[in-house]
């Protein structure tokens, strides 16, 4: 499914995608984003991050 619109909120640093149909929770979806730029560890821009899940596994 291709997004029908993409809007950017500079203040909140978010992107909103709108689709021509409802994307049901019970279905599986793949989000494919083409990104041109640096991926860093400096917590700004598009960056790598890790977290620890409920079973104490680092993700």
PDBQT receptor file of N, H, CA, C and O in Angstrom, charges set to zero:
ATOM      1  N   UNK A   1       0.860  -1.173   0.000  1.00  0.00    +0.000 N 
ATOM      2  CA  UNK A   1       0.000   0.000   0.000  1.00  0.00    +0.000 C 
ATOM      3  C   UNK A   1       0.901   1.228   0.000  1.00  0.00    +0.000 C 
ATOM      4  O   UNK A   1       1.821   1.324   0.812  1.00  0.00    +0.000 OA
ATOM      5  N   UNK A   2       0.650   2.142  -0.881  1.00  0.00    +0.000 N 
ATOM      6  H   UNK A   2      -0.098   2.064  -1.540  1.00  0.00    +0.000 HD
ATOM      7  CA  UNK A   2       1.444   3.364  -0.978  1.00  0.00    +0.000 C 
ATOM      8  C   UNK A   2       0.744   4.488  -0.228  1.00  0.00    +0.000 C 
ATOM      9  O   UNK A   2      -0.472   4.648  -0.338  1.00  0.00    +0.000 OA
ATOM     10  N   UNK A   3       1.508   5.268   0.537  1.00  0.00    +0.000 N 
ATOM     11  H   UNK A   3       2.496   5.138   0.627  1.00  0.00    +0.000 HD
ATOM     12  CA  UNK A   3       0.949   6.403   1.275  1.00  0.00    +0.000 C 
ATOM     13  C   UNK A   3       0.391   7.426   0.293  1.00  0.00    +0.000 C 
ATOM     14  O   UNK A   3       1.004   7.712  -0.736  1.00  0.00    +0.000 OA
ATOM     15  N   UNK A   4      -0.780   7.974   0.622  1.00  0.00    +0.000 N 
ATOM     16  H   UNK A   4      -1.278   7.741   1.457  1.00  0.00    +0.000 HD
ATOM     17  CA  UNK A   4      -1.388   8.994  -0.230  1.00  0.00    +0.000 C 
ATOM     18  C   UNK A   4      -0.897  10.383   0.128  1.00  0.00    +0.000 C 
ATOM     19  O   UNK A   4      -0.976  11.303  -0.686  1.00  0.00    +0.000 OA
ATOM     20  N   UNK A   5      -0.383  10.542   1.360  1.00  0.00    +0.000 N 
ATOM     21  H   UNK A   5      -0.319   9.795   2.021  1.00  0.00    +0.000 HD
ATOM     22  CA  UNK A   5       0.211  11.827   1.738  1.00  0.00    +0.000 C 
ATOM     23  C   UNK A   5       1.218  11.610   2.858  1.00  0.00    +0.000 C 
ATOM     24  O   UNK A   5       1.111  10.677   3.653  1.00  0.00    +0.000 OA
ATOM     25  N   UNK A   6       2.192  12.500   2.891  1.00  0.00    +0.000 N 
ATOM     26  H   UNK A   6       2.279  13.258   2.245  1.00  0.00    +0.000 HD
ATOM     27  CA  UNK A   6       3.218  12.502   3.929  1.00  0.00    +0.000 C 
ATOM     28  C   UNK A   6       3.316  13.931   4.430  1.00  0.00    +0.000 C 
ATOM     29  O   UNK A   6       3.536  14.852   3.644  1.00  0.00    +0.000 OA
ATOM     30  N   UNK A   7       3.153  14.126   5.749  1.00  0.00    +0.000 N 
ATOM     31  H   UNK A   7       2.974  13.377   6.388  1.00  0.00    +0.000 HD
ATOM     32  CA  UNK A   7       3.276  15.477   6.306  1.00  0.00    +0.000 C 
ATOM     33  C   UNK A   7       4.343  15.485   7.391  1.00  0.00    +0.000 C 
ATOM     34  O   UNK A   7       4.500  14.520   8.140  1.00  0.00    +0.000 OA
ATOM     35  N   UNK A   8       5.068  16.591   7.459  1.00  0.00    +0.000 N 
ATOM     36  H   UNK A   8       4.940  17.375   6.851  1.00  0.00    +0.000 HD
ATOM     37  CA  UNK A   8       6.173  16.748   8.396  1.00  0.00    +0.000 C 
ATOM     38  C   UNK A   8       5.811  17.777   9.450  1.00  0.00    +0.000 C 
ATOM     39  O   UNK A   8       5.263  18.829   9.123  1.00  0.00    +0.000 OA
ATOM     40  N   UNK A   9       6.108  17.492  10.708  1.00  0.00    +0.000 N 
ATOM     41  H   UNK A   9       6.554  16.638  10.974  1.00  0.00    +0.000 HD
ATOM     42  CA  UNK A   9       5.926  18.448  11.797  1.00  0.00    +0.000 C 
ATOM     43  C   UNK A   9       7.315  18.746  12.344  1.00  0.00    +0.000 C 
ATOM     44  O   UNK A   9       7.896  17.940  13.072  1.00  0.00    +0.000 OA
ATOM     45  N   UNK A  10       7.838  19.909  11.986  1.00  0.00    +0.000 N 
ATOM     46  H   UNK A  10       7.367  20.564  11.395  1.00  0.00    +0.000 HD
ATOM     47  CA  UNK A  10       9.203  20.278  12.362  1.00  0.00    +0.000 C 
ATOM     48  C   UNK A  10       9.333  20.432  13.870  1.00  0.00    +0.000 C 
ATOM     49  O   UNK A  10      10.332  19.997  14.444  1.00  0.00    +0.000 OA
ATOM     50  N   UNK A  11       8.347  21.043  14.529  1.00  0.00    +0.000 N 
ATOM     51  H   UNK A  11       7.536  21.396  14.063  1.00  0.00    +0.000 HD
ATOM     52  CA  UNK A  11       8.418  21.262  15.980  1.00  0.00    +0.000 C 
ATOM     53  C   UNK A  11       8.459  19.948  16.751  1.00  0.00    +0.000 C 
ATOM     54  O   UNK A  11       9.251  19.801  17.681  1.00  0.00    +0.000 OA
ATOM     55  N   UNK A  12       7.616  18.998  16.376  1.00  0.00    +0.000 N 
ATOM     56  H   UNK A  12       6.972  19.117  15.620  1.00  0.00    +0.000 HD
ATOM     57  CA  UNK A  12       7.549  17.713  17.082  1.00  0.00    +0.000 C 
ATOM     58  C   UNK A  12       8.505  16.675  16.509  1.00  0.00    +0.000 C 
ATOM     59  O   UNK A  12       8.657  15.585  17.060  1.00  0.00    +0.000 OA
ATOM     60  N   UNK A  13       9.154  17.028  15.384  1.00  0.00    +0.000 N 
ATOM     61  H   UNK A  13       9.030  17.914  14.937  1.00  0.00    +0.000 HD
ATOM     62  CA  UNK A  13      10.082  16.123  14.706  1.00  0.00    +0.000 C 
ATOM     63  C   UNK A  13       9.419  14.783  14.392  1.00  0.00    +0.000 C 
ATOM     64  O   UNK A  13       9.966  13.717  14.677  1.00  0.00    +0.000 OA
ATOM     65  N   UNK A  14       8.211  14.865  13.790  1.00  0.00    +0.000 N 
ATOM     66  H   UNK A  14       7.767  15.730  13.558  1.00  0.00    +0.000 HD
ATOM     67  CA  UNK A  14       7.468  13.662  13.424  1.00  0.00    +0.000 C 
ATOM     68  C   UNK A  14       7.062  13.716  11.949  1.00  0.00    +0.000 C 
ATOM     69  O   UNK A  14       7.021  14.781  11.332  1.00  0.00    +0.000 OA
ATOM     70  N   UNK A  15       6.770  12.555  11.417  1.00  0.00    +0.000 N 
ATOM     71  H   UNK A  15       6.803  11.690  11.918  1.00  0.00    +0.000 HD
ATOM     72  CA  UNK A  15       6.228  12.420  10.069  1.00  0.00    +0.000 C 
ATOM     73  C   UNK A  15       4.922  11.640  10.189  1.00  0.00    +0.000 C 
ATOM     74  O   UNK A  15       4.868  10.627  10.887  1.00  0.00    +0.000 OA
ATOM     75  N   UNK A  16       3.879  12.101   9.519  1.00  0.00    +0.000 N 
ATOM     76  H   UNK A  16       3.924  12.923   8.952  1.00  0.00    +0.000 HD
ATOM     77  CA  UNK A  16       2.594  11.407   9.508  1.00  0.00    +0.000 C 
ATOM     78  C   UNK A  16       2.336  10.890   8.101  1.00  0.00    +0.000 C 
ATOM     79  O   UNK A  16       2.404  11.641   7.128  1.00  0.00    +0.000 OA
ATOM     80  N   UNK A  17       2.041   9.606   8.005  1.00  0.00    +0.000 N 
ATOM     81  H   UNK A  17       1.985   8.996   8.796  1.00  0.00    +0.000 HD
ATOM     82  CA  UNK A  17       1.722   8.977   6.726  1.00  0.00    +0.000 C 
ATOM     83  C   UNK A  17       0.231   8.684   6.684  1.00  0.00    +0.000 C 
ATOM     84  O   UNK A  17      -0.327   8.174   7.655  1.00  0.00    +0.000 OA
ATOM     85  N   UNK A  18      -0.419   9.002   5.569  1.00  0.00    +0.000 N 
ATOM     86  H   UNK A  18       0.035   9.417   4.780  1.00  0.00    +0.000 HD
ATOM     87  CA  UNK A  18      -1.829   8.670   5.389  1.00  0.00    +0.000 C 
ATOM     88  C   UNK A  18      -1.941   7.668   4.246  1.00  0.00    +0.000 C 
ATOM     89  O   UNK A  18      -1.238   7.771   3.241  1.00  0.00    +0.000 OA
ATOM     90  N   UNK A  19      -2.841   6.694   4.417  1.00  0.00    +0.000 N 
ATOM     91  H   UNK A  19      -3.412   6.610   5.233  1.00  0.00    +0.000 HD
ATOM     92  CA  UNK A  19      -3.007   5.626   3.442  1.00  0.00    +0.000 C 
ATOM     93  C   UNK A  19      -4.435   5.622   2.912  1.00  0.00    +0.000 C 
ATOM     94  O   UNK A  19      -5.341   6.116   3.583  1.00  0.00    +0.000 OA
ATOM     95  N   UNK A  20      -4.650   5.070   1.711  1.00  0.00    +0.000 N 
ATOM     96  H   UNK A  20      -3.914   4.669   1.166  1.00  0.00    +0.000 HD
ATOM     97  CA  UNK A  20      -5.982   5.079   1.110  1.00  0.00    +0.000 C 
ATOM     98  C   UNK A  20      -6.956   4.102   1.759  1.00  0.00    +0.000 C 
ATOM     99  O   UNK A  20      -8.138   4.088   1.415  1.00  0.00    +0.000 OA
ATOM    100  N   UNK A  21      -6.479   3.294   2.685  1.00  0.00    +0.000 N 
ATOM    101  H   UNK A  21      -5.519   3.305   2.965  1.00  0.00    +0.000 HD
ATOM    102  CA  UNK A  21      -7.342   2.329   3.364  1.00  0.00    +0.000 C 
ATOM    103  C   UNK A  21      -6.890   2.185   4.808  1.00  0.00    +0.000 C 
ATOM    104  O   UNK A  21      -5.783   2.589   5.164  1.00  0.00    +0.000 OA
ATOM    105  N   UNK A  22      -7.743   1.615   5.628  1.00  0.00    +0.000 N 
ATOM    106  H   UNK A  22      -8.642   1.287   5.338  1.00  0.00    +0.000 HD
ATOM    107  CA  UNK A  22      -7.407   1.359   7.029  1.00  0.00    +0.000 C 
ATOM    108  C   UNK A  22      -6.397   0.215   7.079  1.00  0.00    +0.000 C 
ATOM    109  O   UNK A  22      -6.584  -0.814   6.429  1.00  0.00    +0.000 OA
ATOM    110  N   UNK A  23      -5.327   0.399   7.852  1.00  0.00    +0.000 N 
ATOM    111  H   UNK A  23      -5.175   1.234   8.380  1.00  0.00    +0.000 HD
ATOM    112  CA  UNK A  23      -4.332  -0.660   8.045  1.00  0.00    +0.000 C 
ATOM    113  C   UNK A  23      -4.671  -1.370   9.344  1.00  0.00    +0.000 C 
ATOM    114  O   UNK A  23      -4.390  -0.856  10.427  1.00  0.00    +0.000 OA
ATOM    115  N   UNK A  24      -5.265  -2.527   9.245  1.00  0.00    +0.000 N 
ATOM    116  H   UNK A  24      -5.494  -2.945   8.366  1.00  0.00    +0.000 HD
ATOM    117  CA  UNK A  24      -5.753  -3.254  10.413  1.00  0.00    +0.000 C 
ATOM    118  C   UNK A  24      -4.612  -3.831  11.244  1.00  0.00    +0.000 C 
ATOM    119  O   UNK A  24      -3.611  -4.300  10.704  1.00  0.00    +0.000 OA
ATOM    120  N   UNK A  25      -4.776  -3.790  12.548  1.00  0.00    +0.000 N 
ATOM    121  H   UNK A  25      -5.590  -3.409  12.987  1.00  0.00    +0.000 HD
ATOM    122  CA  UNK A  25      -3.779  -4.302  13.485  1.00  0.00    +0.000 C 
ATOM    123  C   UNK A  25      -3.537  -5.787  13.269  1.00  0.00    +0.000 C 
ATOM    124  O   UNK A  25      -2.416  -6.258  13.458  1.00  0.00    +0.000 OA
ATOM    125  N   UNK A  26      -4.548  -6.524  12.883  1.00  0.00    +0.000 N 
ATOM    126  H   UNK A  26      -5.459  -6.141  12.729  1.00  0.00    +0.000 HD
ATOM    127  CA  UNK A  26      -4.424  -7.977  12.725  1.00  0.00    +0.000 C 
ATOM    128  C   UNK A  26      -3.654  -8.376  11.462  1.00  0.00    +0.000 C 
ATOM    129  O   UNK A  26      -3.403  -9.561  11.244  1.00  0.00    +0.000 OA
ATOM    130  N   UNK A  27      -3.283  -7.410  10.639  1.00  0.00    +0.000 N 
ATOM    131  H   UNK A  27      -3.488  -6.447  10.816  1.00  0.00    +0.000 HD
ATOM    132  CA  UNK A  27      -2.528  -7.687   9.416  1.00  0.00    +0.000 C 
ATOM    133  C   UNK A  27      -1.058  -7.359   9.622  1.00  0.00    +0.000 C 
ATOM    134  O   UNK A  27      -0.703  -6.585  10.511  1.00  0.00    +0.000 OA
ATOM    135  N   UNK A  28      -0.209  -7.951   8.796  1.00  0.00    +0.000 N 
ATOM    136  H   UNK A  28      -0.498  -8.580   8.074  1.00  0.00    +0.000 HD
ATOM    137  CA  UNK A  28       1.223  -7.637   8.826  1.00  0.00    +0.000 C 
ATOM    138  C   UNK A  28       1.532  -6.613   7.746  1.00  0.00    +0.000 C 
ATOM    139  O   UNK A  28       1.002  -6.689   6.637  1.00  0.00    +0.000 OA
ATOM    140  N   UNK A  29       2.395  -5.650   8.077  1.00  0.00    +0.000 N 
ATOM    141  H   UNK A  29       2.825  -5.588   8.977  1.00  0.00    +0.000 HD
ATOM    142  CA  UNK A  29       2.761  -4.601   7.137  1.00  0.00    +0.000 C 
ATOM    143  C   UNK A  29       4.266  -4.406   7.164  1.00  0.00    +0.000 C 
ATOM    144  O   UNK A  29       4.907  -4.625   8.192  1.00  0.00    +0.000 OA
ATOM    145  N   UNK A  30       4.825  -4.000   6.054  1.00  0.00    +0.000 N 
ATOM    146  H   UNK A  30       4.305  -3.821   5.218  1.00  0.00    +0.000 HD
ATOM    147  CA  UNK A  30       6.241  -3.661   5.962  1.00  0.00    +0.000 C 
ATOM    148  C   UNK A  30       6.329  -2.197   5.571  1.00  0.00    +0.000 C 
ATOM    149  O   UNK A  30       5.717  -1.771   4.592  1.00  0.00    +0.000 OA
ATOM    150  N   UNK A  31       7.093  -1.428   6.340  1.00  0.00    +0.000 N 
ATOM    151  H   UNK A  31       7.590  -1.774   7.135  1.00  0.00    +0.000 HD
ATOM    152  CA  UNK A  31       7.319  -0.020   6.035  1.00  0.00    +0.000 C 
ATOM    153  C   UNK A  31       8.693   0.095   5.400  1.00  0.00    +0.000 C 
ATOM    154  O   UNK A  31       9.699  -0.228   6.032  1.00  0.00    +0.000 OA
ATOM    155  N   UNK A  32       8.743   0.549   4.161  1.00  0.00    +0.000 N 
ATOM    156  H   UNK A  32       7.926   0.811   3.648  1.00  0.00    +0.000 HD
ATOM    157  CA  UNK A  32       9.993   0.689   3.419  1.00  0.00    +0.000 C 
ATOM    158  C   UNK A  32      10.270   2.175   3.248  1.00  0.00    +0.000 C 
ATOM    159  O   UNK A  32       9.511   2.884   2.588  1.00  0.00    +0.000 OA
ATOM    160  N   UNK A  33      11.363   2.643   3.847  1.00  0.00    +0.000 N 
ATOM    161  H   UNK A  33      11.980   2.067   4.383  1.00  0.00    +0.000 HD
ATOM    162  CA  UNK A  33      11.728   4.057   3.783  1.00  0.00    +0.000 C 
ATOM    163  C   UNK A  33      13.102   4.175   3.145  1.00  0.00    +0.000 C 
ATOM    164  O   UNK A  33      14.052   3.524   3.580  1.00  0.00    +0.000 OA
ATOM    165  N   UNK A  34      13.207   4.999   2.120  1.00  0.00    +0.000 N 
ATOM    166  H   UNK A  34      12.435   5.528   1.767  1.00  0.00    +0.000 HD
ATOM    167  CA  UNK A  34      14.504   5.304   1.536  1.00  0.00    +0.000 C 
ATOM    168  C   UNK A  34      15.068   6.497   2.290  1.00  0.00    +0.000 C 
ATOM    169  O   UNK A  34      14.443   7.556   2.348  1.00  0.00    +0.000 OA
ATOM    170  N   UNK A  35      16.249   6.324   2.865  1.00  0.00    +0.000 N 
ATOM    171  H   UNK A  35      16.757   5.463   2.818  1.00  0.00    +0.000 HD
ATOM    172  CA  UNK A  35      16.879   7.380   3.665  1.00  0.00    +0.000 C 
ATOM    173  C   UNK A  35      18.262   7.639   3.101  1.00  0.00    +0.000 C 
ATOM    174  O   UNK A  35      19.053   6.712   2.930  1.00  0.00    +0.000 OA
ATOM    175  N   UNK A  36      18.554   8.894   2.814  1.00  0.00    +0.000 N 
ATOM    176  H   UNK A  36      17.912   9.647   2.954  1.00  0.00    +0.000 HD
ATOM    177  CA  UNK A  36      19.883   9.286   2.356  1.00  0.00    +0.000 C 
ATOM    178  C   UNK A  36      20.448  10.225   3.404  1.00  0.00    +0.000 C 
ATOM    179  O   UNK A  36      19.933  11.326   3.596  1.00  0.00    +0.000 OA
ATOM    180  N   UNK A  37      21.491   9.804   4.076  1.00  0.00    +0.000 N 
ATOM    181  H   UNK A  37      21.910   8.909   3.920  1.00  0.00    +0.000 HD
ATOM    182  CA  UNK A  37      22.104  10.614   5.123  1.00  0.00    +0.000 C 
ATOM    183  C   UNK A  37      22.904   9.731   6.050  1.00  0.00    +0.000 C 
ATOM    184  O   UNK A  37      23.033   8.528   5.824  1.00  0.00    +0.000 OA
ATOM    185  N   UNK A  38      23.435  10.330   7.085  1.00  0.00    +0.000 N 
ATOM    186  H   UNK A  38      23.330  11.307   7.269  1.00  0.00    +0.000 HD
ATOM    187  CA  UNK A  38      24.249   9.608   8.051  1.00  0.00    +0.000 C 
ATOM    188  C   UNK A  38      23.382   8.997   9.139  1.00  0.00    +0.000 C 
ATOM    189  O   UNK A  38      22.397   9.599   9.567  1.00  0.00    +0.000 OA
ATOM    190  N   UNK A  39      23.747   7.806   9.583  1.00  0.00    +0.000 N 
ATOM    191  H   UNK A  39      24.547   7.318   9.235  1.00  0.00    +0.000 HD
ATOM    192  CA  UNK A  39      23.149   7.189  10.760  1.00  0.00    +0.000 C 
ATOM    193  C   UNK A  39      24.232   7.229  11.816  1.00  0.00    +0.000 C 
ATOM    194  O   UNK A  39      25.330   6.715  11.601  1.00  0.00    +0.000 OA
ATOM    195  N   UNK A  40      23.932   7.843  12.973  1.00  0.00    +0.000 N 
ATOM    196  H   UNK A  40      23.040   8.260  13.148  1.00  0.00    +0.000 HD
ATOM    197  CA  UNK A  40      24.970   8.047  13.980  1.00  0.00    +0.000 C 
ATOM    198  C   UNK A  40      24.535   7.548  15.347  1.00  0.00    +0.000 C 
ATOM    199  O   UNK A  40      23.441   7.004  15.503  1.00  0.00    +0.000 OA
ATOM    200  N   UNK A  41      25.388   7.735  16.325  1.00  0.00    +0.000 N 
ATOM    201  H   UNK A  41      26.276   8.177  16.199  1.00  0.00    +0.000 HD
ATOM    202  CA  UNK A  41      25.111   7.362  17.716  1.00  0.00    +0.000 C 
ATOM    203  C   UNK A  41      25.005   8.591  18.609  1.00  0.00    +0.000 C 
ATOM    204  O   UNK A  41      25.130   8.462  19.827  1.00  0.00    +0.000 OA
ATOM    205  N   UNK A  42      24.781   9.769  18.054  1.00  0.00    +0.000 N 
ATOM    206  H   UNK A  42      24.680   9.874  17.064  1.00  0.00    +0.000 HD
ATOM    207  CA  UNK A  42      24.825  11.022  18.802  1.00  0.00    +0.000 C 
ATOM    208  C   UNK A  42      23.451  11.533  19.239  1.00  0.00    +0.000 C 
ATOM    209  O   UNK A  42      23.342  12.664  19.714  1.00  0.00    +0.000 OA
ATOM    210  N   UNK A  43      22.409  10.727  19.090  1.00  0.00    +0.000 N 
ATOM    211  H   UNK A  43      22.497   9.808  18.705  1.00  0.00    +0.000 HD
ATOM    212  CA  UNK A  43      21.045  11.052  19.534  1.00  0.00    +0.000 C 
ATOM    213  C   UNK A  43      20.464  12.288  18.859  1.00  0.00    +0.000 C 
ATOM    214  O   UNK A  43      19.663  13.005  19.458  1.00  0.00    +0.000 OA
ATOM    215  N   UNK A  44      20.869  12.543  17.604  1.00  0.00    +0.000 N 
ATOM    216  H   UNK A  44      21.520  11.961  17.118  1.00  0.00    +0.000 HD
ATOM    217  CA  UNK A  44      20.200  13.571  16.816  1.00  0.00    +0.000 C 
ATOM    218  C   UNK A  44      20.129  13.096  15.374  1.00  0.00    +0.000 C 
ATOM    219  O   UNK A  44      20.935  12.271  14.944  1.00  0.00    +0.000 OA
ATOM    220  N   UNK A  45      19.160  13.620  14.629  1.00  0.00    +0.000 N 
ATOM    221  H   UNK A  45      18.505  14.290  14.978  1.00  0.00    +0.000 HD
ATOM    222  CA  UNK A  45      18.959  13.119  13.282  1.00  0.00    +0.000 C 
ATOM    223  C   UNK A  45      18.410  11.699  13.321  1.00  0.00    +0.000 C 
ATOM    224  O   UNK A  45      17.636  11.356  14.215  1.00  0.00    +0.000 OA
ATOM    225  N   UNK A  46      18.800  10.888  12.374  1.00  0.00    +0.000 N 
ATOM    226  H   UNK A  46      19.429  11.166  11.648  1.00  0.00    +0.000 HD
ATOM    227  CA  UNK A  46      18.400   9.481  12.321  1.00  0.00    +0.000 C 
ATOM    228  C   UNK A  46      19.519   8.704  12.985  1.00  0.00    +0.000 C 
ATOM    229  O   UNK A  46      20.632   8.657  12.460  1.00  0.00    +0.000 OA
ATOM    230  N   UNK A  47      19.245   8.094  14.131  1.00  0.00    +0.000 N 
ATOM    231  H   UNK A  47      18.342   8.133  14.557  1.00  0.00    +0.000 HD
ATOM    232  CA  UNK A  47      20.326   7.481  14.903  1.00  0.00    +0.000 C 
ATOM    233  C   UNK A  47      19.979   6.079  15.386  1.00  0.00    +0.000 C 
ATOM    234  O   UNK A  47      18.815   5.689  15.468  1.00  0.00    +0.000 OA
ATOM    235  N   UNK A  48      21.042   5.336  15.703  1.00  0.00    +0.000 N 
ATOM    236  H   UNK A  48      21.988   5.653  15.637  1.00  0.00    +0.000 HD
ATOM    237  CA  UNK A  48      20.905   3.991  16.268  1.00  0.00    +0.000 C 
ATOM    238  C   UNK A  48      20.577   4.103  17.743  1.00  0.00    +0.000 C 
ATOM    239  O   UNK A  48      21.032   5.025  18.420  1.00  0.00    +0.000 OA
ATOM    240  N   UNK A  49      19.794   3.173  18.235  1.00  0.00    +0.000 N 
ATOM    241  H   UNK A  49      19.425   2.424  17.685  1.00  0.00    +0.000 HD
ATOM    242  CA  UNK A  49      19.446   3.144  19.646  1.00  0.00    +0.000 C 
ATOM    243  C   UNK A  49      19.206   1.698  20.067  1.00  0.00    +0.000 C 
ATOM    244  O   UNK A  49      18.916   0.845  19.228  1.00  0.00    +0.000 OA
ATOM    245  N   UNK A  50      19.324   1.424  21.350  1.00  0.00    +0.000 N 
ATOM    246  H   UNK A  50      19.559   2.117  22.032  1.00  0.00    +0.000 HD
ATOM    247  CA  UNK A  50      19.032   0.100  21.896  1.00  0.00    +0.000 C 
ATOM    248  C   UNK A  50      18.128   0.257  23.106  1.00  0.00    +0.000 C 
ATOM    249  O   UNK A  50      18.039   1.333  23.698  1.00  0.00    +0.000 OA
ATOM    250  N   UNK A  51      17.459  -0.827  23.463  1.00  0.00    +0.000 N 
ATOM    251  H   UNK A  51      17.531  -1.701  22.982  1.00  0.00    +0.000 HD
ATOM    252  CA  UNK A  51      16.635  -0.837  24.666  1.00  0.00    +0.000 C 
ATOM    253  C   UNK A  51      16.662  -2.238  25.257  1.00  0.00    +0.000 C 
ATOM    254  O   UNK A  51      17.043  -3.197  24.586  1.00  0.00    +0.000 OA
ATOM    255  N   UNK A  52      16.260  -2.350  26.505  1.00  0.00    +0.000 N 
ATOM    256  H   UNK A  52      15.950  -1.571  27.050  1.00  0.00    +0.000 HD
ATOM    257  CA  UNK A  52      16.175  -3.644  27.173  1.00  0.00    +0.000 C 
ATOM    258  C   UNK A  52      14.706  -4.021  27.304  1.00  0.00    +0.000 C 
ATOM    259  O   UNK A  52      13.913  -3.257  27.853  1.00  0.00    +0.000 OA
ATOM    260  N   UNK A  53      14.340  -5.207  26.796  1.00  0.00    +0.000 N 
ATOM    261  H   UNK A  53      14.984  -5.828  26.350  1.00  0.00    +0.000 HD
ATOM    262  CA  UNK A  53      12.941  -5.623  26.834  1.00  0.00    +0.000 C 
ATOM    263  C   UNK A  53      12.572  -6.218  28.193  1.00  0.00    +0.000 C 
ATOM    264  O   UNK A  53      13.401  -6.260  29.102  1.00  0.00    +0.000 OA
ATOM    265  N   UNK A  54      11.339  -6.674  28.326  1.00  0.00    +0.000 N 
ATOM    266  H   UNK A  54      10.666  -6.640  27.588  1.00  0.00    +0.000 HD
ATOM    267  CA  UNK A  54      10.828  -7.187  29.602  1.00  0.00    +0.000 C 
ATOM    268  C   UNK A  54      11.584  -8.420  30.091  1.00  0.00    +0.000 C 
ATOM    269  O   UNK A  54      11.587  -8.710  31.288  1.00  0.00    +0.000 OA
ATOM    270  N   UNK A  55      12.227  -9.152  29.170  1.00  0.00    +0.000 N 
ATOM    271  H   UNK A  55      12.225  -8.917  28.198  1.00  0.00    +0.000 HD
ATOM    272  CA  UNK A  55      13.006 -10.339  29.545  1.00  0.00    +0.000 C 
ATOM    273  C   UNK A  55      14.482 -10.020  29.744  1.00  0.00    +0.000 C 
ATOM    274  O   UNK A  55      15.313 -10.926  29.810  1.00  0.00    +0.000 OA
ATOM    275  N   UNK A  56      14.810  -8.735  29.839  1.00  0.00    +0.000 N 
ATOM    276  H   UNK A  56      14.135  -7.999  29.785  1.00  0.00    +0.000 HD
ATOM    277  CA  UNK A  56      16.172  -8.249  30.073  1.00  0.00    +0.000 C 
ATOM    278  C   UNK A  56      17.111  -8.523  28.891  1.00  0.00    +0.000 C 
ATOM    279  O   UNK A  56      18.322  -8.651  29.072  1.00  0.00    +0.000 OA
ATOM    280  N   UNK A  57      16.544  -8.610  27.686  1.00  0.00    +0.000 N 
ATOM    281  H   UNK A  57      15.560  -8.506  27.539  1.00  0.00    +0.000 HD
ATOM    282  CA  UNK A  57      17.344  -8.767  26.471  1.00  0.00    +0.000 C 
ATOM    283  C   UNK A  57      17.578  -7.404  25.845  1.00  0.00    +0.000 C 
ATOM    284  O   UNK A  57      16.650  -6.603  25.727  1.00  0.00    +0.000 OA
ATOM    285  N   UNK A  58      18.806  -7.140  25.445  1.00  0.00    +0.000 N 
ATOM    286  H   UNK A  58      19.559  -7.791  25.540  1.00  0.00    +0.000 HD
ATOM    287  CA  UNK A  58      19.110  -5.887  24.761  1.00  0.00    +0.000 C 
ATOM    288  C   UNK A  58      18.680  -6.033  23.307  1.00  0.00    +0.000 C 
ATOM    289  O   UNK A  58      19.090  -6.966  22.617  1.00  0.00    +0.000 OA
ATOM    290  N   UNK A  59      17.862  -5.111  22.857  1.00  0.00    +0.000 N 
ATOM    291  H   UNK A  59      17.530  -4.353  23.418  1.00  0.00    +0.000 HD
ATOM    292  CA  UNK A  59      17.350  -5.124  21.483  1.00  0.00    +0.000 C 
ATOM    293  C   UNK A  59      17.952  -3.984  20.692  1.00  0.00    +0.000 C 
ATOM    294  O   UNK A  59      17.647  -3.823  19.511  1.00  0.00    +0.000 OA
TER     295      UNK A  59
